[in-house]
Amino acid sequence: MTDVTTGGAGAFSHRLDFSTTEAKNRIRARYRSEGRFRSYGMIALGVTALFVVVLIGDIIVRGVPAFTEHVARIDVPLKAEAFVGSDGKVSELSIRGADYFPVTRDALTAIIPGLSRANERTLARLLSSGAADDLRSRLVADPTLIGKTVSAPLLLSDDADIYLKYASTAITERPARGAATPSDTSGEITILTSANDFADEVVAVKASLEQRASGLSREAERLRRIGGAQVTERLADLDKQVAELREKNNAPSSEITLDDKVASVLVSIAGGIVKLSKLSNSAVTGDVLIPLSSSAEAAPGSWKIVRYATPESNRKVTDVEVTLLERLRSLGKVENQFAWRFLTTGDSREPELAGIRGALVGTAFTLFVTLLLSLPIGVLAAVYLEEFAPKNWITEIIEVNINNLAAVPSIVFGLLGLAVFLNFFDLPRSAPLVGGLVLALLVLPTIIIASRAALKSVPPSIKEAALGVGASHQQAVFHHVVPPAMPGIMTGTIIGMAHALGETAPLLMIGMVAFIVDVPGTLTSAATVLPVQIYLWSDLPEAAFKAKTAGLIIVLLAFLFLMNGAAIWLRRRFERRW
């Protein structure tokens, strides 16, 4: 038994007994409550960490492909006549103004000879419109290469690059059992086999047709339940499609006509590729995509049946493009390299050519103006309010308004910048100067509040000691109070700048949403910033811009982490404990 005696002026006492069952139960209940609270905190922390990991992980997975690009490395003959100017001479001007499309097209088609004119055009479209930019820069730097054959990396188009990165269709190959005899080496040909080599493909196509018919039937039944005159035409069309699919599937003839809504079936034979349009168990008809070397009979096992699992209608790249890309890859002509142009070029309408250098420079100029204005004004305002301003109702109103401005939505500052800086002062629209002015107004309350908190953290005895040895009030403040408070001031400033770095709404209001190709050179040049560039790219329909957007988010997050890390380092490096 434990006795606890309490006494005092009233001379009373009582004993607390902790050995009873009721007391022990209360203690155990209290410990269980504390344990539950600790568990709840750990669960909340774990869920938060999980969300952060999932978010960052998803951004990284989506954005990493933006930092790589696929090129076709081919040998390009640089004939001198292609670079001769109007004056009959080869000069830097004529090299820059030369038409590189025929040069690169001829070099590319020479890798896969014998293609039809239509397939040659398709092969040329696999290259980006800026494929020859690197080659042009190389020739300008070294004109002696003209007249030689050089190995040049030619940038592929965005659709080709996406296909090579994500493999938009699974490709399966199956060696054939029997011998095959093609009727020709180009154009539309027929291939006869000595065994039922295509029986499996016939079954698979029929199953796909039946699946499509069943899906359309379910859609028709759903529309019938809805009823109404507005769905009558759609119902008639669905019933017609179902009837055609069922008729094709149940036809007594074993020959099936393939379309772009079923998996594509091709034949790799005699060094060429044939895309099938009609399919039966032992005979097929199709178009030659890559010419055959001969029309002689192919022995069993020397030819293959190739299947593109995703229907052509569900892909951005056609069967011809897939076939040509796979042939280039099999020849070792396709390379994946780091996309330096993503960091060194400006914006572009072509996804594979778009870069973030313009946004990076615009962000740097904008933040420079913001820091140049907000840091001295914010620190001086904080010093005045904390150390020199009289404590009256005027300063109280100012302090209340500063605290309120820190919570004002950022778009309000954009409206202020639009009304004052653009409409009244007629400053240039979409310029880093105006963006910096707007963001300076946005972060000024944050810097003032953080600086005042840093000044308050300095012990008053330091200023009092300075005053005691004869220093003036101004000397005591600026020589003995501000320097110890600088780590807190710089931390608040960096956090405020990080806040400004992620703002989009106020900059949209002052016109920094414009499409800017050139890299800004001055504070008054037209420019954009990283958050606005993310906003622009996220609204574009091209699939390649999705990866570019995620890659730009990674760059922005890296800057934010760097700035917040610098704030933490400054605090720990210069912090003094009193």
GUZA-114773 format. One record per residue (C-alpha): residue number from 1; x, y, z. Coordinates in steps of 0.1 Angstrom, whole numbers, m for minus. Example, Ala and Ser with C-alpha at 12.3 -4.5 7.8 and 13.67 -1.06 7.14 Angstrom:
# GUZA-114773
{num = 1&x = 123&y = m45&z = 78}
{num = 2&x = 137&y = m11&z = 71}
***
This chain:
# GUZA-114773
{num = 1&x = 0&y = 0&z = 0}
{num = 2&x = 12&y = 35&z = m9}
{num = 3&x = 3&y = 64&z = 13}
{num = 4&x = 3&y = 99&z = 0}
{num = 5&x = m3&y = 127&z = 25}
{num = 6&x = m11&y = 162&z = 15}
{num = 7&x = m14&y = 190&z = 40}
{num = 8&x = m14&y = 227&z = 43}
{num = 9&x = m29&y = 256&z = 61}
{num = 10&x = m62&y = 239&z = 63}
{num = 11&x = m45&y = 210&z = 82}
{num = 12&x = m63&y = 182&z = 62}
{num = 13&x = m49&y = 149&z = 49}
{num = 14&x = m60&y = 119&z = 30}
{num = 15&x = m44&y = 88&z = 16}
{num = 16&x = m43&y = 76&z = m21}
{num = 17&x = m43&y = 39&z = m25}
{num = 18&x = m28&y = 27&z = m58}
{num = 19&x = m29&y = m10&z = m50}
{num = 20&x = m66&y = m15&z = m54}
{num = 21&x = m80&y = m32&z = m85}
{num = 22&x = m99&y = m1&z = m95}
{num = 23&x = m67&y = 20&z = m93}
{num = 24&x = m47&y = m5&z = m113}
{num = 25&x = m75&y = m7&z = m140}
{num = 26&x = m74&y = 31&z = m143}
{num = 27&x = m36&y = 31&z = m147}
{num = 28&x = m38&y = 3&z = m174}
{num = 29&x = m66&y = 22&z = m192}
{num = 30&x = m44&y = 54&z = m192}
{num = 31&x = m14&y = 35&z = m206}
{num = 32&x = m37&y = 19&z = m233}
{num = 33&x = m50&y = 53&z = m242}
{num = 34&x = m14&y = 67&z = m245}
{num = 35&x = m5&y = 36&z = m266}
{num = 36&x = m35&y = 42&z = m289}
{num = 37&x = m26&y = 78&z = m294}
{num = 38&x = 10&y = 69&z = m302}
{num = 39&x = m3&y = 43&z = m327}
{num = 40&x = m26&y = 68&z = m343}
{num = 41&x = 2&y = 93&z = m348}
{num = 42&x = 24&y = 66&z = m363}
{num = 43&x = m4&y = 55&z = m387}
{num = 44&x = m10&y = 91&z = m397}
{num = 45&x = 27&y = 97&z = m403}
{num = 46&x = 29&y = 64&z = m423}
{num = 47&x = m1&y = 73&z = m445}
{num = 48&x = 14&y = 107&z = m452}
{num = 49&x = 48&y = 93&z = m461}
{num = 50&x = 30&y = 67&z = m483}
{num = 51&x = 12&y = 94&z = m502}
{num = 52&x = 44&y = 114&z = m507}
{num = 53&x = 63&y = 83&z = m519}
{num = 54&x = 35&y = 74&z = m543}
{num = 55&x = 32&y = 109&z = m557}
{num = 56&x = 69&y = 114&z = m562}
{num = 57&x = 73&y = 79&z = m575}
{num = 58&x = 45&y = 83&z = m600}
{num = 59&x = 60&y = 116&z = m612}
{num = 60&x = 95&y = 101&z = m616}
{num = 61&x = 82&y = 71&z = m635}
{num = 62&x = 62&y = 93&z = m659}
{num = 63&x = 89&y = 120&z = m662}
{num = 64&x = 122&y = 100&z = m666}
{num = 65&x = 114&y = 91&z = m703}
{num = 66&x = 115&y = 129&z = m710}
{num = 67&x = 152&y = 129&z = m703}
{num = 68&x = 160&y = 104&z = m731}
{num = 69&x = 154&y = 104&z = m768}
{num = 70&x = 157&y = 79&z = m797}
{num = 71&x = 178&y = 87&z = m827}
{num = 72&x = 185&y = 68&z = m860}
{num = 73&x = 223&y = 67&z = m864}
{num = 74&x = 230&y = 64&z = m901}
{num = 75&x = 257&y = 72&z = m925}
{num = 76&x = 249&y = 104&z = m944}
{num = 77&x = 267&y = 112&z = m977}
{num = 78&x = 273&y = 150&z = m977}
{num = 79&x = 275&y = 158&z = m1014}
{num = 80&x = 289&y = 193&z = m1020}
{num = 81&x = 262&y = 203&z = m1045}
{num = 82&x = 236&y = 202&z = m1017}
{num = 83&x = 254&y = 230&z = m998}
{num = 84&x = 262&y = 254&z = m1027}
{num = 85&x = 248&y = 288&z = m1023}
{num = 86&x = 233&y = 311&z = m1049}
{num = 87&x = 268&y = 325&z = m1056}
{num = 88&x = 281&y = 290&z = m1065}
{num = 89&x = 302&y = 287&z = m1033}
{num = 90&x = 299&y = 268&z = m1001}
{num = 91&x = 297&y = 293&z = m971}
{num = 92&x = 284&y = 293&z = m936}
{num = 93&x = 253&y = 310&z = m949}
{num = 94&x = 247&y = 284&z = m975}
{num = 95&x = 253&y = 256&z = m950}
{num = 96&x = 228&y = 270&z = m926}
{num = 97&x = 202&y = 276&z = m954}
{num = 98&x = 206&y = 243&z = m972}
{num = 99&x = 177&y = 218&z = m975}
{num = 100&x = 187&y = 189&z = m954}
{num = 101&x = 155&y = 169&z = m959}
{num = 102&x = 166&y = 152&z = m992}
{num = 103&x = 200&y = 145&z = m977}
{num = 104&x = 187&y = 127&z = m947}
{num = 105&x = 158&y = 111&z = m965}
{num = 106&x = 181&y = 95&z = m991}
{num = 107&x = 205&y = 83&z = m964}
{num = 108&x = 176&y = 67&z = m945}
{num = 109&x = 159&y = 50&z = m974}
{num = 110&x = 193&y = 35&z = m985}
{num = 111&x = 192&y = 14&z = m953}
{num = 112&x = 160&y = m4&z = m964}
{num = 113&x = 162&y = m4&z = m1002}
{num = 114&x = 133&y = m14&z = m1025}
{num = 115&x = 105&y = 2&z = m1006}
{num = 116&x = 74&y = 15&z = m1024}
{num = 117&x = 71&y = 53&z = m1027}
{num = 118&x = 43&y = 53&z = m1001}
{num = 119&x = 65&y = 34&z = m976}
{num = 120&x = 95&y = 56&z = m984}
{num = 121&x = 74&y = 86&z = m974}
{num = 122&x = 63&y = 68&z = m942}
{num = 123&x = 100&y = 60&z = m934}
{num = 124&x = 109&y = 97&z = m939}
{num = 125&x = 81&y = 107&z = m916}
{num = 126&x = 97&y = 87&z = m888}
{num = 127&x = 123&y = 114&z = m886}
{num = 128&x = 116&y = 146&z = m867}
{num = 129&x = 112&y = 179&z = m886}
{num = 130&x = 143&y = 190&z = m867}
{num = 131&x = 163&y = 158&z = m873}
{num = 132&x = 190&y = 176&z = m891}
{num = 133&x = 196&y = 204&z = m866}
{num = 134&x = 225&y = 187&z = m850}
{num = 135&x = 240&y = 178&z = m884}
{num = 136&x = 236&y = 214&z = m895}
{num = 137&x = 254&y = 227&z = m864}
{num = 138&x = 282&y = 201&z = m869}
{num = 139&x = 288&y = 212&z = m905}
{num = 140&x = 288&y = 249&z = m895}
{num = 141&x = 315&y = 241&z = m869}
{num = 142&x = 335&y = 220&z = m893}
{num = 143&x = 328&y = 227&z = m931}
{num = 144&x = 356&y = 202&z = m941}
{num = 145&x = 331&y = 174&z = m936}
{num = 146&x = 313&y = 184&z = m967}
{num = 147&x = 320&y = 159&z = m995}
{num = 148&x = 324&y = 130&z = m970}
{num = 149&x = 301&y = 104&z = m955}
{num = 150&x = 295&y = 110&z = m917}
{num = 151&x = 278&y = 90&z = m891}
{num = 152&x = 250&y = 113&z = m878}
{num = 153&x = 223&y = 107&z = m852}
{num = 154&x = 190&y = 118&z = m866}
{num = 155&x = 162&y = 126&z = m841}
{num = 156&x = 131&y = 104&z = m845}
{num = 157&x = 95&y = 118&z = m844}
{num = 158&x = 75&y = 119&z = m812}
{num = 159&x = 53&y = 90&z = m822}
{num = 160&x = 83&y = 68&z = m831}
{num = 161&x = 100&y = 78&z = m799}
{num = 162&x = 69&y = 69&z = m778}
{num = 163&x = 66&y = 36&z = m795}
{num = 164&x = 102&y = 27&z = m788}
{num = 165&x = 99&y = 38&z = m752}
{num = 166&x = 66&y = 22&z = m743}
{num = 167&x = 62&y = m6&z = m769}
{num = 168&x = 26&y = 2&z = m777}
{num = 169&x = 19&y = m33&z = m790}
{num = 170&x = 32&y = m67&z = m780}
{num = 171&x = 49&y = m85&z = m809}
{num = 172&x = 50&y = m123&z = m810}
{num = 173&x = 67&y = m145&z = m836}
{num = 174&x = 60&y = m181&z = m844}
{num = 175&x = 81&y = m203&z = m867}
{num = 176&x = 60&y = m219&z = m894}
{num = 177&x = 57&y = m257&z = m899}
{num = 178&x = 53&y = m260&z = m936}
{num = 179&x = 70&y = m246&z = m967}
{num = 180&x = 57&y = m213&z = m981}
{num = 181&x = 57&y = m200&z = m1017}
{num = 182&x = 52&y = m163&z = m1023}
{num = 183&x = 38&y = m152&z = m1056}
{num = 184&x = 60&y = m122&z = m1060}
{num = 185&x = 85&y = m100&z = m1041}
{num = 186&x = 65&y = m67&z = m1040}
{num = 187&x = 31&y = m52&z = m1042}
{num = 188&x = 1&y = m74&z = m1033}
{num = 189&x = 11&y = m111&z = m1032}
{num = 190&x = m3&y = m144&z = m1022}
{num = 191&x = 15&y = m169&z = m1001}
{num = 192&x = 7&y = m206&z = m1003}
{num = 193&x = 18&y = m231&z = m975}
{num = 194&x = 21&y = m268&z = m975}
{num = 195&x = 5&y = m271&z = m940}
{num = 196&x = m23&y = m254&z = m922}
{num = 197&x = 2&y = m228&z = m908}
{num = 198&x = m24&y = m201&z = m903}
{num = 199&x = m51&y = m222&z = m886}
{num = 200&x = m43&y = m207&z = m852}
{num = 201&x = m45&y = m172&z = m866}
{num = 202&x = m79&y = m179&z = m882}
{num = 203&x = m93&y = m192&z = m849}
{num = 204&x = m79&y = m161&z = m830}
{num = 205&x = m94&y = m137&z = m856}
{num = 206&x = m128&y = m154&z = m854}
{num = 207&x = m128&y = m152&z = m816}
{num = 208&x = m119&y = m115&z = m819}
{num = 209&x = m148&y = m109&z = m843}
{num = 210&x = m172&y = m127&z = m820}
{num = 211&x = m160&y = m107&z = m790}
{num = 212&x = m166&y = m75&z = m810}
{num = 213&x = m201&y = m86&z = m820}
{num = 214&x = m210&y = m95&z = m784}
{num = 215&x = m198&y = m60&z = m772}
{num = 216&x = m218&y = m43&z = m799}
{num = 217&x = m249&y = m64&z = m790}
{num = 218&x = m246&y = m54&z = m753}
{num = 219&x = m244&y = m18&z = m764}
{num = 220&x = m275&y = m22&z = m786}
{num = 221&x = m294&y = m38&z = m757}
{num = 222&x = m285&y = m9&z = m734}
{num = 223&x = m298&y = 16&z = m759}
{num = 224&x = m330&y = m3&z = m764}
{num = 225&x = m337&y = m1&z = m727}
{num = 226&x = m331&y = 37&z = m729}
{num = 227&x = m355&y = 40&z = m758}
{num = 228&x = m363&y = 73&z = m776}
{num = 229&x = m362&y = 85&z = m811}
{num = 230&x = m327&y = 99&z = m807}
{num = 231&x = m311&y = 64&z = m804}
{num = 232&x = m330&y = 48&z = m833}
{num = 233&x = m303&y = 56&z = m859}
{num = 234&x = m275&y = 44&z = m836}
{num = 235&x = m294&y = 12&z = m829}
{num = 236&x = m298&y = 5&z = m866}
{num = 237&x = m261&y = 10&z = m872}
{num = 238&x = m252&y = m13&z = m843}
{num = 239&x = m275&y = m40&z = m855}
{num = 240&x = m260&y = m37&z = m890}
{num = 241&x = m224&y = m40&z = m876}
{num = 242&x = m234&y = m71&z = m855}
{num = 243&x = m250&y = m88&z = m884}
{num = 244&x = m219&y = m82&z = m906}
{num = 245&x = m195&y = m95&z = m880}
{num = 246&x = m216&y = m126&z = m874}
{num = 247&x = m220&y = m132&z = m911}
{num = 248&x = m182&y = m129&z = m916}
{num = 249&x = m176&y = m152&z = m886}
{num = 250&x = m201&y = m178&z = m897}
{num = 251&x = m194&y = m178&z = m934}
{num = 252&x = m188&y = m213&z = m949}
{num = 253&x = m156&y = m200&z = m966}
{num = 254&x = m126&y = m203&z = m944}
{num = 255&x = m111&y = m171&z = m958}
{num = 256&x = m114&y = m141&z = m935}
{num = 257&x = m108&y = m104&z = m944}
{num = 258&x = m87&y = m86&z = m918}
{num = 259&x = m93&y = m50&z = m908}
{num = 260&x = m76&y = m25&z = m885}
{num = 261&x = m98&y = m35&z = m855}
{num = 262&x = m83&y = m70&z = m851}
{num = 263&x = m47&y = m79&z = m843}
{num = 264&x = m24&y = m75&z = m873}
{num = 265&x = m9&y = m106&z = m888}
{num = 266&x = 23&y = m104&z = m908}
{num = 267&x = 46&y = m129&z = m924}
{num = 268&x = 84&y = m125&z = m923}
{num = 269&x = 98&y = m144&z = m953}
{num = 270&x = 128&y = m141&z = m976}
{num = 271&x = 141&y = m111&z = m957}
{num = 272&x = 109&y = m91&z = m963}
{num = 273&x = 76&y = m84&z = m944}
{num = 274&x = 41&y = m90&z = m957}
{num = 275&x = 10&y = m76&z = m940}
{num = 276&x = m19&y = m99&z = m945}
{num = 277&x = m53&y = m87&z = m956}
{num = 278&x = m70&y = m120&z = m963}
{num = 279&x = m64&y = m151&z = m942}
{num = 280&x = m72&y = m188&z = m946}
{num = 281&x = m57&y = m220&z = m931}
{num = 282&x = m31&y = m226&z = m959}
{num = 283&x = m32&y = m195&z = m982}
{num = 284&x = m30&y = m158&z = m974}
{num = 285&x = m30&y = m125&z = m993}
{num = 286&x = m13&y = m93&z = m983}
{num = 287&x = 7&y = m62&z = m991}
{num = 288&x = 45&y = m63&z = m991}
{num = 289&x = 58&y = m37&z = m966}
{num = 290&x = 95&y = m46&z = m969}
{num = 291&x = 105&y = m63&z = m1003}
{num = 292&x = 113&y = m100&z = m1004}
{num = 293&x = 147&y = m110&z = m1017}
{num = 294&x = 131&y = m137&z = m1039}
{num = 295&x = 99&y = m155&z = m1046}
{num = 296&x = 113&y = m190&z = m1043}
{num = 297&x = 98&y = m215&z = m1019}
{num = 298&x = 108&y = m210&z = m983}
{num = 299&x = 117&y = m242&z = m964}
{num = 300&x = 99&y = m250&z = m932}
{num = 301&x = 112&y = m231&z = m902}
{num = 302&x = 129&y = m204&z = m924}
{num = 303&x = 99&y = m181&z = m923}
{num = 304&x = 78&y = m168&z = m894}
{num = 305&x = 43&y = m156&z = m886}
{num = 306&x = 44&y = m123&z = m868}
{num = 307&x = 15&y = m109&z = m847}
{num = 308&x = 9&y = m73&z = m835}
{num = 309&x = m14&y = m79&z = m805}
{num = 310&x = m28&y = m43&z = m804}
{num = 311&x = m51&y = m35&z = m833}
{num = 312&x = m39&y = m8&z = m856}
{num = 313&x = m69&y = 14&z = m848}
{num = 314&x = m58&y = 15&z = m812}
{num = 315&x = m23&y = 27&z = m819}
{num = 316&x = m7&y = 60&z = m828}
{num = 317&x = 18&y = 42&z = m851}
{num = 318&x = 6&y = 22&z = m881}
{num = 319&x = 17&y = m13&z = m890}
{num = 320&x = 40&y = 1&z = m916}
{num = 321&x = 57&y = 24&z = m891}
{num = 322&x = 60&y = m4&z = m865}
{num = 323&x = 75&y = m27&z = m892}
{num = 324&x = 100&y = m1&z = m903}
{num = 325&x = 110&y = 8&z = m868}
{num = 326&x = 116&y = m28&z = m859}
{num = 327&x = 137&y = m33&z = m890}
{num = 328&x = 158&y = m2&z = m881}
{num = 329&x = 162&y = m16&z = m846}
{num = 330&x = 172&y = m50&z = m858}
{num = 331&x = 198&y = m34&z = m880}
{num = 332&x = 213&y = m16&z = m850}
{num = 333&x = 204&y = 18&z = m863}
{num = 334&x = 183&y = 30&z = m834}
{num = 335&x = 200&y = 44&z = m803}
{num = 336&x = 186&y = 58&z = m770}
{num = 337&x = 206&y = 87&z = m757}
{num = 338&x = 203&y = 115&z = m731}
{num = 339&x = 180&y = 143&z = m743}
{num = 340&x = 203&y = 173&z = m738}
{num = 341&x = 180&y = 194&z = m760}
{num = 342&x = 153&y = 191&z = m733}
{num = 343&x = 175&y = 212&z = m711}
{num = 344&x = 192&y = 234&z = m738}
{num = 345&x = 164&y = 245&z = m762}
{num = 346&x = 133&y = 266&z = m760}
{num = 347&x = 97&y = 256&z = m764}
{num = 348&x = 84&y = 241&z = m796}
{num = 349&x = 51&y = 228&z = m811}
{num = 350&x = 70&y = 195&z = m819}
{num = 351&x = 72&y = 175&z = m787}
{num = 352&x = 105&y = 159&z = m795}
{num = 353&x = 121&y = 194&z = m800}
{num = 354&x = 105&y = 211&z = m770}
{num = 355&x = 129&y = 222&z = m742}
{num = 356&x = 128&y = 241&z = m710}
{num = 357&x = 157&y = 264&z = m714}
{num = 358&x = 134&y = 294&z = m721}
{num = 359&x = 114&y = 286&z = m690}
{num = 360&x = 145&y = 282&z = m669}
{num = 361&x = 160&y = 315&z = m680}
{num = 362&x = 126&y = 333&z = m675}
{num = 363&x = 123&y = 318&z = m640}
{num = 364&x = 158&y = 330&z = m631}
{num = 365&x = 151&y = 365&z = m644}
{num = 366&x = 117&y = 366&z = m626}
{num = 367&x = 131&y = 354&z = m593}
{num = 368&x = 161&y = 378&z = m596}
{num = 369&x = 137&y = 407&z = m598}
{num = 370&x = 116&y = 393&z = m570}
{num = 371&x = 146&y = 389&z = m547}
{num = 372&x = 161&y = 422&z = m556}
{num = 373&x = 129&y = 440&z = m545}
{num = 374&x = 114&y = 418&z = m517}
{num = 375&x = 145&y = 411&z = m496}
{num = 376&x = 157&y = 447&z = m488}
{num = 377&x = 121&y = 461&z = m486}
{num = 378&x = 109&y = 432&z = m465}
{num = 379&x = 139&y = 432&z = m441}
{num = 380&x = 139&y = 470&z = m437}
{num = 381&x = 101&y = 470&z = m431}
{num = 382&x = 105&y = 443&z = m405}
{num = 383&x = 133&y = 461&z = m387}
{num = 384&x = 113&y = 494&z = m386}
{num = 385&x = 81&y = 478&z = m373}
{num = 386&x = 100&y = 457&z = m347}
{num = 387&x = 125&y = 482&z = m335}
{num = 388&x = 117&y = 518&z = m345}
{num = 389&x = 79&y = 522&z = m352}
{num = 390&x = 59&y = 537&z = m323}
{num = 391&x = 33&y = 513&z = m308}
{num = 392&x = 1&y = 530&z = m317}
{num = 393&x = m31&y = 523&z = m337}
{num = 394&x = m15&y = 531&z = m370}
{num = 395&x = 13&y = 504&z = m367}
{num = 396&x = m13&y = 480&z = m354}
{num = 397&x = m34&y = 485&z = m386}
{num = 398&x = m2&y = 480&z = m407}
{num = 399&x = 7&y = 448&z = m388}
{num = 400&x = m29&y = 434&z = m392}
{num = 401&x = m29&y = 442&z = m429}
{num = 402&x = 5&y = 425&z = m434}
{num = 403&x = m7&y = 394&z = m417}
{num = 404&x = m39&y = 394&z = m438}
{num = 405&x = m19&y = 399&z = m471}
{num = 406&x = 0&y = 367&z = m463}
{num = 407&x = m33&y = 348&z = m466}
{num = 408&x = m47&y = 366&z = m497}
{num = 409&x = m51&y = 343&z = m528}
{num = 410&x = m23&y = 347&z = m552}
{num = 411&x = m45&y = 355&z = m581}
{num = 412&x = m55&y = 388&z = m564}
{num = 413&x = m19&y = 399&z = m568}
{num = 414&x = m21&y = 390&z = m605}
{num = 415&x = m51&y = 412&z = m609}
{num = 416&x = m32&y = 440&z = m591}
{num = 417&x = m3&y = 436&z = m614}
{num = 418&x = m26&y = 436&z = m645}
{num = 419&x = m43&y = 468&z = m633}
{num = 420&x = m12&y = 487&z = m621}
{num = 421&x = 19&y = 475&z = m639}
{num = 422&x = 4&y = 467&z = m673}
{num = 423&x = m26&y = 490&z = m677}
{num = 424&x = m14&y = 520&z = m657}
{num = 425&x = 24&y = 520&z = m661}
{num = 426&x = 22&y = 503&z = m695}
{num = 427&x = 51&y = 479&z = m688}
{num = 428&x = 57&y = 451&z = m713}
{num = 429&x = 34&y = 421&z = m711}
{num = 430&x = 48&y = 387&z = m704}
{num = 431&x = 81&y = 401&z = m692}
{num = 432&x = 102&y = 388&z = m662}
{num = 433&x = 103&y = 424&z = m649}
{num = 434&x = 65&y = 425&z = m644}
{num = 435&x = 64&y = 389&z = m631}
{num = 436&x = 91&y = 398&z = m606}
{num = 437&x = 72&y = 428&z = m594}
{num = 438&x = 40&y = 408&z = m589}
{num = 439&x = 58&y = 380&z = m571}
{num = 440&x = 76&y = 405&z = m550}
{num = 441&x = 43&y = 418&z = m537}
{num = 442&x = 32&y = 382&z = m531}
{num = 443&x = 62&y = 372&z = m510}
{num = 444&x = 67&y = 405&z = m492}
{num = 445&x = 43&y = 397&z = m463}
{num = 446&x = 60&y = 363&z = m458}
{num = 447&x = 95&y = 379&z = m456}
{num = 448&x = 83&y = 406&z = m432}
{num = 449&x = 67&y = 381&z = m409}
{num = 450&x = 96&y = 358&z = m409}
{num = 451&x = 121&y = 386&z = m404}
{num = 452&x = 102&y = 400&z = m374}
{num = 453&x = 101&y = 365&z = m359}
{num = 454&x = 139&y = 363&z = m364}
{num = 455&x = 144&y = 397&z = m348}
{num = 456&x = 123&y = 387&z = m318}
{num = 457&x = 143&y = 356&z = m312}
{num = 458&x = 174&y = 377&z = m305}
{num = 459&x = 177&y = 381&z = m267}
{num = 460&x = 170&y = 418&z = m256}
{num = 461&x = 201&y = 417&z = m234}
{num = 462&x = 223&y = 420&z = m265}
{num = 463&x = 208&y = 452&z = m276}
{num = 464&x = 207&y = 465&z = m241}
{num = 465&x = 244&y = 457&z = m236}
{num = 466&x = 252&y = 477&z = m268}
{num = 467&x = 231&y = 506&z = m256}
{num = 468&x = 249&y = 504&z = m222}
{num = 469&x = 283&y = 509&z = m238}
{num = 470&x = 273&y = 540&z = m257}
{num = 471&x = 259&y = 527&z = m290}
{num = 472&x = 231&y = 545&z = m306}
{num = 473&x = 197&y = 528&z = m311}
{num = 474&x = 204&y = 524&z = m348}
{num = 475&x = 239&y = 510&z = m342}
{num = 476&x = 226&y = 486&z = m316}
{num = 477&x = 199&y = 473&z = m340}
{num = 478&x = 220&y = 470&z = m372}
{num = 479&x = 253&y = 459&z = m356}
{num = 480&x = 241&y = 437&z = m328}
{num = 481&x = 205&y = 425&z = m335}
{num = 482&x = 202&y = 421&z = m373}
{num = 483&x = 234&y = 400&z = m377}
{num = 484&x = 223&y = 373&z = m353}
{num = 485&x = 188&y = 373&z = m368}
{num = 486&x = 202&y = 369&z = m404}
{num = 487&x = 198&y = 330&z = m405}
{num = 488&x = 161&y = 333&z = m397}
{num = 489&x = 157&y = 361&z = m421}
{num = 490&x = 175&y = 342&z = m449}
{num = 491&x = 154&y = 311&z = m441}
{num = 492&x = 122&y = 331&z = m444}
{num = 493&x = 134&y = 347&z = m476}
{num = 494&x = 143&y = 313&z = m493}
{num = 495&x = 109&y = 298&z = m482}
{num = 496&x = 92&y = 329&z = m497}
{num = 497&x = 112&y = 325&z = m529}
{num = 498&x = 103&y = 288&z = m531}
{num = 499&x = 66&y = 299&z = m527}
{num = 500&x = 71&y = 323&z = m556}
{num = 501&x = 88&y = 297&z = m577}
{num = 502&x = 56&y = 275&z = m576}
{num = 503&x = 31&y = 302&z = m584}
{num = 504&x = 12&y = 302&z = m616}
{num = 505&x = m21&y = 321&z = m612}
{num = 506&x = m7&y = 356&z = m608}
{num = 507&x = 17&y = 351&z = m638}
{num = 508&x = m12&y = 340&z = m660}
{num = 509&x = m30&y = 373&z = m653}
{num = 510&x = m1&y = 393&z = m666}
{num = 511&x = 3&y = 374&z = m699}
{num = 512&x = 31&y = 350&z = m691}
{num = 513&x = 10&y = 322&z = m706}
{num = 514&x = 21&y = 331&z = m742}
{num = 515&x = 39&y = 305&z = m764}
{num = 516&x = 75&y = 317&z = m762}
{num = 517&x = 101&y = 300&z = m785}
{num = 518&x = 131&y = 322&z = m780}
{num = 519&x = 152&y = 322&z = m749}
{num = 520&x = 147&y = 356&z = m731}
{num = 521&x = 178&y = 378&z = m731}
{num = 522&x = 167&y = 408&z = m709}
{num = 523&x = 143&y = 415&z = m681}
{num = 524&x = 118&y = 430&z = m706}
{num = 525&x = 119&y = 402&z = m732}
{num = 526&x = 88&y = 380&z = m736}
{num = 527&x = 93&y = 349&z = m713}
{num = 528&x = 76&y = 322&z = m694}
{num = 529&x = 84&y = 304&z = m662}
{num = 530&x = 85&y = 268&z = m651}
{num = 531&x = 50&y = 265&z = m635}
{num = 532&x = 34&y = 282&z = m665}
{num = 533&x = 53&y = 259&z = m689}
{num = 534&x = 39&y = 229&z = m670}
{num = 535&x = 4&y = 244&z = m673}
{num = 536&x = 9&y = 249&z = m711}
{num = 537&x = 22&y = 215&z = m718}
{num = 538&x = m4&y = 197&z = m697}
{num = 539&x = m31&y = 211&z = m719}
{num = 540&x = m16&y = 198&z = m752}
{num = 541&x = m30&y = 167&z = m769}
{num = 542&x = 2&y = 150&z = m780}
{num = 543&x = 11&y = 121&z = m758}
{num = 544&x = 48&y = 130&z = m758}
{num = 545&x = 40&y = 162&z = m740}
{num = 546&x = 27&y = 142&z = m710}
{num = 547&x = 62&y = 128&z = m704}
{num = 548&x = 77&y = 163&z = m710}
{num = 549&x = 52&y = 177&z = m684}
{num = 550&x = 62&y = 151&z = m658}
{num = 551&x = 99&y = 157&z = m666}
{num = 552&x = 95&y = 195&z = m661}
{num = 553&x = 77&y = 188&z = m628}
{num = 554&x = 108&y = 168&z = m617}
{num = 555&x = 130&y = 198&z = m625}
{num = 556&x = 107&y = 221&z = m606}
{num = 557&x = 106&y = 198&z = m576}
{num = 558&x = 144&y = 196&z = m577}
{num = 559&x = 146&y = 234&z = m575}
{num = 560&x = 121&y = 234&z = m546}
{num = 561&x = 139&y = 207&z = m527}
{num = 562&x = 172&y = 226&z = m533}
{num = 563&x = 158&y = 259&z = m520}
{num = 564&x = 142&y = 243&z = m490}
{num = 565&x = 174&y = 223&z = m483}
{num = 566&x = 194&y = 255&z = m485}
{num = 567&x = 170&y = 271&z = m459}
{num = 568&x = 175&y = 242&z = m435}
{num = 569&x = 213&y = 243&z = m440}
{num = 570&x = 215&y = 280&z = m434}
{num = 571&x = 194&y = 277&z = m402}
{num = 572&x = 215&y = 249&z = m388}
{num = 573&x = 248&y = 264&z = m400}
{num = 574&x = 243&y = 299&z = m385}
{num = 575&x = 217&y = 293&z = m358}
{num = 576&x = 227&y = 303&z = m323}
{num = 577&x = 211&y = 290&z = m292}
{num = 578&x = 209&y = 316&z = m264}
***
